[in-house]
Amino acid sequence: MSERTLKLPVDKTAVPTLSGLWLQLARVSWVVLAVAALLVLVAALPGYAAKFGGQLSHATGIALPPGSRFFAAASGVASLASALLSVALSVLLFHRKFGEPVATLLAFFLLLYGIAFAGPLEFATTYWLGSPQFGIVLQGLLTPAPMIALLLLFPDGRFIPHWTRWPMLLVLPWNVALLTLIPFDAASFGRAPLLTVALVVLFIAFIFVALYAQIYRYRRAATHNERQQIRWAAYGFALWIGYILLSTIPYMYLSGLAPDAPTPWWGPASELGWWLSLSILPVCLTIAITRYRLWEIDVVIN
């Protein structure tokens, strides 16, 4: 019997990883950011205590409807749970997947998301500075650009198709311009309606570019495993962004009420819905990166 030489196929789906100095810098940077996140969480605890005591953030007025204290306390619990979940998932990625470009980006994003977007920074600055303004400014500075970058690079850390790297260059000046609208409420729209519309249109354009990139990647370049990851990420972003767009309507209405106007009966429930929605994105993205087969995505979507 003649011997045949077996040629093993080259693994073209191997995940790229950071190494050497870049990996060490990423690790040190994550640890520094994690320590800062922990300090913000501790500083936010007195603000959460006020929240648990019945203090509403979004729905305020001269007369609050029945059940407001319950919804305020539940909103505080939902915010703190979302923040702790995001930080815990970031630690999980740091422990298990750090070094893979998108997992590394997601580990940083979850720290920023959990502290700046999920509520701790807002509650900390409200309690210690008397106003959430500084926290909201940092929120607008730290979260939009990384979120769009994550959408464009997920799940393998490459820009596919290649031209999608150019819209990313526009994200940074757009993010800076976004800070001029802070706080994001009805008054900001009244101050600069044209700028508000332009920035919102650009945001929608970025989302469409990112969605196109994910569809192109899914159909032309993704492996089977990456397709499952893309579906989890798309599911999470669709739920999260869809709810944000819908919740903008009641939020703008509530923020535009006169100081002496009573809060509508649905105001506290609307605020609780916002805080509850913040856990959707970190859970779906982490499942996509780590255990995308944990549940069948088709069953979840159905």
C-alpha positions in Angstrom: 0.0 0.0 0.0 1.5 3.3 -1.0 1.9 6.0 1.6 0.2 9.2 1.2 1.2 12.5 2.7 -1.6 14.1 4.6 -1.7 17.9 4.2 -3.6 19.7 6.9 -5.6 22.7 5.7 -4.5 26.1 6.8 -6.9 27.5 9.3 -8.0 30.7 7.7 -10.5 31.4 10.4 -8.0 31.7 13.2 -8.8 34.7 15.4 -6.2 37.5 15.3 -4.8 38.4 18.7 -2.9 41.2 20.4 0.6 40.3 21.6 3.7 41.8 23.0 3.7 45.5 23.9 0.2 46.1 22.6 -1.3 43.4 24.7 0.5 44.7 27.8 -0.6 48.3 27.2 -4.2 47.1 26.7 -4.1 45.1 29.9 -2.7 48.0 31.9 -5.2 50.4 30.4 -8.1 48.1 31.2 -6.9 47.7 34.8 -6.6 51.5 35.2 -10.1 52.0 33.8 -11.5 49.2 35.9 -10.1 50.8 39.1 -11.7 54.1 38.0 -15.0 52.3 37.4 -14.9 50.8 40.9 -14.2 54.3 42.4 -17.2 55.8 40.5 -19.4 52.9 41.6 -18.5 53.5 45.3 -19.0 57.3 44.8 -22.4 56.6 43.3 -23.8 54.6 46.3 -25.1 57.7 48.2 -26.9 58.7 45.0 -28.4 55.3 44.6 -29.5 55.5 48.3 -31.6 58.6 47.3 -33.0 56.7 44.4 -34.0 53.8 46.5 -35.7 56.3 48.8 -38.0 57.3 46.0 -36.3 60.1 44.0 -37.1 60.1 40.3 -34.7 61.3 37.7 -36.5 61.6 34.4 -40.1 62.0 35.6 -40.3 65.0 37.9 -43.1 67.5 38.7 -45.0 69.3 41.4 -47.3 66.3 41.9 -46.2 62.8 41.5 -48.6 60.0 40.7 -49.3 57.0 43.0 -46.6 54.4 43.0 -43.8 56.8 42.2 -41.7 55.7 45.1 -41.8 52.1 44.0 -40.9 52.9 40.4 -38.0 55.2 41.6 -36.6 52.4 43.8 -37.0 49.8 41.1 -35.3 52.2 38.7 -32.3 52.4 41.0 -32.1 48.7 41.4 -32.3 48.2 37.6 -29.6 50.8 37.0 -27.2 49.4 39.6 -27.9 45.8 38.3 -27.1 46.9 34.8 -23.9 48.6 35.8 -22.7 45.6 37.9 -23.6 43.2 35.1 -21.7 45.2 32.5 -18.6 45.5 34.8 -18.8 41.7 35.6 -19.1 40.8 31.9 -16.1 43.0 31.2 -14.1 41.2 33.9 -15.2 37.9 32.3 -13.9 39.0 28.9 -10.7 40.2 30.4 -10.2 36.8 32.0 -11.2 34.6 29.1 -10.9 36.4 25.8 -8.6 39.4 26.3 -6.2 39.7 23.4 -8.8 39.0 20.7 -9.3 42.5 19.2 -13.1 42.7 19.4 -13.2 41.0 22.8 -10.7 43.5 24.0 -12.7 46.4 22.5 -15.9 45.0 24.1 -14.2 44.7 27.5 -13.4 48.4 27.4 -16.8 49.3 26.0 -18.6 47.4 28.8 -16.7 49.2 31.4 -17.5 52.6 29.8 -21.1 51.5 29.2 -21.6 50.2 32.8 -20.2 53.3 34.5 -21.0 56.2 32.1 -24.3 55.0 30.5 -26.0 52.7 33.0 -26.2 55.3 35.7 -23.4 55.4 38.2 -21.6 58.4 36.8 -24.9 60.3 36.6 -25.9 59.4 40.2 -22.4 60.2 41.5 -22.2 63.6 40.0 -25.7 64.4 41.0 -25.0 63.6 44.7 -21.5 65.1 45.0 -21.8 68.0 42.6 -25.5 68.8 42.9 -26.1 68.3 39.2 -25.8 65.4 36.7 -24.4 67.8 34.1 -20.8 66.7 34.3 -21.7 63.0 34.3 -23.9 63.5 31.2 -21.1 65.3 29.4 -18.7 62.4 30.1 -21.4 60.0 29.0 -21.8 61.8 25.7 -18.0 61.9 25.2 -17.2 58.3 26.2 -19.9 56.0 24.8 -21.2 56.9 21.2 -17.9 56.6 19.3 -16.9 53.2 20.9 -20.4 51.9 20.3 -20.3 52.7 16.5 -16.7 51.3 16.3 -17.9 48.1 17.9 -20.6 47.8 15.4 -18.3 48.3 12.5 -15.6 45.9 13.7 -17.7 43.1 15.2 -16.9 40.2 15.3 -13.3 39.8 14.0 -11.8 43.3 14.5 -11.5 44.1 10.8 -13.3 46.7 8.6 -15.3 44.7 6.1 -15.8 46.0 3.5 -12.6 48.1 3.7 -14.3 51.5 2.9 -16.2 51.4 6.2 -13.1 52.7 7.9 -13.7 56.1 6.4 -17.1 56.7 8.1 -15.3 55.9 11.4 -13.2 59.1 10.9 -16.4 61.1 10.8 -17.6 59.6 14.1 -15.1 61.5 16.2 -16.0 65.1 15.1 -19.7 64.1 15.2 -19.2 62.8 18.8 -17.6 66.1 19.8 -20.4 68.1 18.1 -22.9 66.0 20.0 -21.6 67.5 23.3 -23.1 70.9 22.3 -26.6 69.4 22.8 -26.1 68.3 26.4 -28.3 67.9 28.3 -30.2 65.8 25.8 -33.7 67.1 26.4 -36.5 69.1 24.9 -34.7 72.4 25.7 -31.6 71.4 23.7 -33.8 70.8 20.6 -35.3 74.2 21.1 -31.8 75.9 21.3 -30.4 74.4 18.1 -33.1 72.5 16.1 -31.1 72.4 12.8 -27.9 71.1 14.6 -30.0 68.5 16.5 -31.6 67.3 13.3 -28.2 67.1 11.5 -26.6 65.2 14.3 -29.5 62.8 14.5 -29.4 62.2 10.8 -25.7 61.5 11.0 -26.3 59.0 13.8 -28.9 57.2 11.7 -26.5 57.2 8.8 -23.7 55.7 10.9 -26.1 53.0 12.1 -27.1 52.2 8.5 -23.5 51.9 7.5 -22.8 49.6 10.4 -25.8 47.5 9.6 -24.8 47.3 5.9 -21.3 46.3 7.1 -22.7 43.5 9.2 -25.0 42.2 6.4 -22.1 42.3 3.9 -19.9 40.5 6.4 -22.6 38.0 7.2 -23.2 37.1 3.5 -19.7 37.4 2.0 -16.9 37.0 4.6 -18.2 35.4 7.9 -17.6 31.9 9.0 -20.4 29.8 10.5 -19.4 30.7 14.0 -19.1 34.4 13.1 -22.6 34.3 11.6 -24.0 33.1 14.9 -22.2 35.9 16.7 -23.4 38.5 14.2 -27.0 37.3 14.8 -26.7 37.7 18.5 -25.2 41.1 18.2 -27.7 42.3 15.7 -30.5 41.0 17.9 -29.2 42.9 20.9 -28.6 46.1 19.0 -32.0 46.0 17.3 -33.8 45.6 20.6 -31.7 48.2 22.4 -31.7 50.9 19.7 -35.3 50.3 19.0 -36.3 50.9 22.6 -34.0 54.0 22.8 -35.8 55.5 19.8 -39.2 54.7 21.2 -38.4 55.9 24.7 -37.1 59.3 23.4 -40.8 60.3 22.8 -41.9 60.1 26.4 -38.6 61.4 27.7 -38.8 64.5 25.5 -42.3 65.0 26.7 -41.4 64.7 30.4 -38.3 66.9 30.1 -40.4 69.6 28.5 -43.0 69.8 31.3 -43.2 73.0 33.2 -41.8 72.9 36.8 -45.3 73.3 38.3 -46.9 70.7 36.0 -48.0 67.3 37.4 -46.1 64.2 36.2 -48.3 62.0 34.1 -49.3 58.6 35.7 -47.1 56.8 33.2 -44.0 58.9 33.8 -42.4 56.7 36.6 -43.1 53.5 34.6 -41.4 55.0 31.6 -38.3 55.8 33.6 -38.2 52.3 35.0 -38.5 50.9 31.4 -35.4 52.9 30.4 -33.2 51.6 33.2 -34.4 48.0 32.6 -33.5 48.2 28.9 -29.8 49.0 29.7 -29.0 45.3 30.3 -30.1 44.1 26.9 -26.9 45.2 25.0 -24.2 43.9 27.4 -25.9 40.5 27.7 -26.3 39.9 24.0 -22.8 41.1 23.1 -21.2 39.0 25.7 -23.1 35.9 24.7 -22.1 36.6 21.1 -18.4 36.8 22.0 -18.2 33.9 24.6 -21.0 31.4 24.4 -23.1 32.1 21.4 -24.4 28.5 21.4 -25.7 28.9 25.0 -29.2 29.3 23.6 -30.4 28.8 20.0 -30.7 32.3 18.6 -33.5 31.3 16.2 -35.6 30.2 19.2 -34.9 33.5 21.1 -35.8 35.6 18.0 -39.0 33.6 17.4 
